[in-house]
Amino acid sequence: MRWSEPSNRLPVRESPGLADTSGRRPDTVSATVYLEPHAMARIKEVCREENRRISDVISEAIDGYLRERTKLAFERSTGWEHE
């Protein structure tokens, strides 16, 4: 297992895939993320409202964050801003 601790964030432990993978899509990896109780409660609320799996909601949120971060990094590096 690897541990990574981004600054001002709680530790994230990545599993090398040794956990039970039944029901997981073959193109995914697993990660253990520690969240504040209010964040987990909100995620569960969204899952109930949208009838979705927790992993799908979190994956979508992370993908959106990474896309936005990439976009901002590009804008900063080029001085270009899209309106």
Sine and cosine of phi, psi and omega as CSV:
sin_phi,cos_phi,sin_psi,cos_psi,sin_omega,cos_omega
0.00,0.00,0.55,-0.84,0.05,-1.00
-0.92,-0.38,0.55,-0.84,0.08,-1.00
-0.89,-0.46,0.71,-0.70,0.13,-0.99
-0.75,-0.66,0.68,-0.73,-0.03,-1.00
-0.80,-0.60,1.00,0.00,0.07,-1.00
-0.88,0.47,0.49,-0.87,0.01,-1.00
-0.84,0.54,0.60,-0.80,0.01,-1.00
0.80,0.60,0.41,0.91,0.05,-1.00
-0.81,-0.59,0.39,-0.92,0.09,-1.00
-0.95,0.30,0.43,-0.90,-0.03,-1.00
-0.89,0.45,0.54,-0.84,0.06,-1.00
-0.86,-0.50,0.80,-0.59,0.02,-1.00
-0.95,-0.30,0.82,-0.57,0.05,-1.00
-0.99,-0.16,0.73,-0.69,0.04,-1.00
-1.00,-0.03,0.65,-0.76,0.03,-1.00
-0.97,0.22,0.28,0.96,0.05,-1.00
1.00,-0.06,0.32,0.95,-0.01,-1.00
-1.00,0.06,-0.19,0.98,0.00,-1.00
-0.95,0.31,0.19,-0.98,0.04,-1.00
-0.86,0.51,0.85,-0.52,-0.04,-1.00
-0.96,-0.28,0.16,0.99,0.02,-1.00
-0.91,0.42,0.73,-0.69,-0.01,-1.00
1.00,0.04,-0.17,0.99,0.03,-1.00
-1.00,0.04,0.56,-0.83,0.09,-1.00
-0.94,0.34,0.58,-0.82,-0.07,-1.00
-0.92,0.40,-0.31,0.95,-0.04,-1.00
-0.99,-0.12,0.33,0.94,-0.02,-1.00
-0.88,-0.48,0.33,-0.94,0.12,-0.99
-0.85,-0.53,0.28,-0.96,-0.01,-1.00
-0.96,-0.28,0.46,-0.89,0.05,-1.00
-0.53,-0.85,0.59,-0.81,0.10,-0.99
-0.98,-0.19,0.81,-0.58,-0.03,-1.00
-0.84,-0.54,0.74,-0.67,0.02,-1.00
-0.99,-0.14,0.85,-0.53,-0.06,-1.00
-0.89,-0.46,0.42,-0.91,0.13,-0.99
-0.92,0.39,0.53,-0.85,-0.04,-1.00
-0.82,0.57,-0.63,0.77,-0.01,-1.00
-0.91,0.41,-0.55,0.83,0.02,-1.00
-0.93,0.37,-0.69,0.73,0.00,-1.00
-0.91,0.41,-0.63,0.78,0.03,-1.00
-0.89,0.46,-0.66,0.75,0.01,-1.00
-0.92,0.39,-0.65,0.76,0.04,-1.00
-0.88,0.48,-0.71,0.71,0.01,-1.00
-0.89,0.45,-0.59,0.81,0.03,-1.00
-0.90,0.44,-0.70,0.72,0.04,-1.00
-0.88,0.47,-0.67,0.75,0.01,-1.00
-0.87,0.48,-0.68,0.73,0.03,-1.00
-0.91,0.41,-0.70,0.72,-0.03,-1.00
-0.89,0.46,-0.61,0.79,-0.10,-0.99
-0.97,-0.25,0.03,1.00,-0.02,-1.00
0.78,0.62,0.81,0.58,-0.04,-1.00
-0.80,-0.60,0.32,-0.95,0.04,-1.00
-0.98,0.19,0.54,-0.84,0.02,-1.00
-0.83,0.55,-0.71,0.70,-0.05,-1.00
-0.88,0.48,-0.58,0.82,0.01,-1.00
-0.93,0.36,-0.67,0.74,0.01,-1.00
-0.90,0.43,-0.71,0.70,-0.01,-1.00
-0.92,0.39,-0.67,0.75,0.02,-1.00
-0.87,0.50,-0.70,0.72,0.01,-1.00
-0.89,0.45,-0.65,0.76,0.01,-1.00
-0.91,0.42,-0.67,0.75,0.01,-1.00
-0.92,0.40,-0.69,0.73,0.03,-1.00
-0.86,0.52,-0.70,0.72,0.02,-1.00
-0.89,0.46,-0.67,0.74,0.03,-1.00
-0.88,0.47,-0.71,0.70,-0.03,-1.00
-0.92,0.39,-0.62,0.79,0.06,-1.00
-0.89,0.46,-0.71,0.70,-0.01,-1.00
-0.90,0.43,-0.65,0.76,0.02,-1.00
-0.89,0.45,-0.66,0.75,0.03,-1.00
-0.90,0.44,-0.68,0.74,0.01,-1.00
-0.88,0.47,-0.71,0.70,0.00,-1.00
-0.90,0.43,-0.65,0.76,0.03,-1.00
-0.89,0.46,-0.65,0.76,0.04,-1.00
-0.89,0.45,-0.72,0.69,-0.01,-1.00
-0.88,0.48,-0.66,0.75,0.01,-1.00
-0.92,0.40,-0.65,0.76,-0.07,-1.00
-0.95,0.30,-0.45,0.89,-0.05,-1.00
-0.96,-0.28,-0.22,0.97,-0.08,-1.00
0.97,0.25,0.17,0.99,-0.03,-1.00
-0.99,-0.10,0.72,-0.69,0.07,-1.00
-0.80,-0.60,0.78,-0.63,0.02,-1.00
-1.00,-0.06,0.73,-0.68,0.00,-1.00
-0.98,-0.22,0.00,0.00,0.00,0.00
